[in-house]
Amino acid sequence: MNNPIERAAEVVVIGAAASGLPAAIRAMENGAKSVIILDRTKQLGGCARLAAGMFAVGSQAQERYGVHLTADECFTRHMELHNWRCDAMLVRKWMLGSGKMVDWLESKGVEFNDINTFNTYDGPRVYHIAFNERGAMGGNETVDHLLAE
């Protein structure tokens, strides 16, 4: 019979991937003295480890690479590509917050070494790509930085 382990924490985060890791870090940044992250797998990071890059508009990385897009431009293009069948308020919120998320990740040590298009050569340069020391790109780089944090 397994004996349960008891722990106490101010914040408990369920899932140690793309949402859970930043949530745990933000809880600590906002003054939580104890944070526990629970995940069902041994290798933390989940599907975030499979990401080749991430969408963002209005990031400092884009500015460094000379990409001058607005959230409004990306919003309109996205909605037109999806025949305005998406939840416009949700898409706009995503667009407006995406650059801030990339900036926050950079403050944690993630380096976005390239800003490129996603699947098309004529699309807007919104796809932020991080490389690790071996040159491989992907979510592993981001997850490893978040775990170290």
Sequence and secondary structure as in RCSB ss.txt:
>XXXX:A:sequence
MNNPIERAAEVVVIGAAASGLPAAIRAMENGAKSVIILDRTKQLGGCARLAAGMFAVGSQAQERYGVHLTADECF
TRHMELHNWRCDAMLVRKWMLGSGKMVDWLESKGVEFNDINTFNTYDGPRVYHIAFNERGAMGGNETVDHLLAE
>XXXX:A:secstr
         SEEEE  STTHHHHHHHHHHTT S EEEE SSSSTTGGGGG S EE SS HHHHHTT    HHHHH
HHHHHHTTT S HHHHHHHHHHHHHHHHHHHHTT  EEEEE SS SSS S EEEEB TTS BSHHHHHHHHHH 
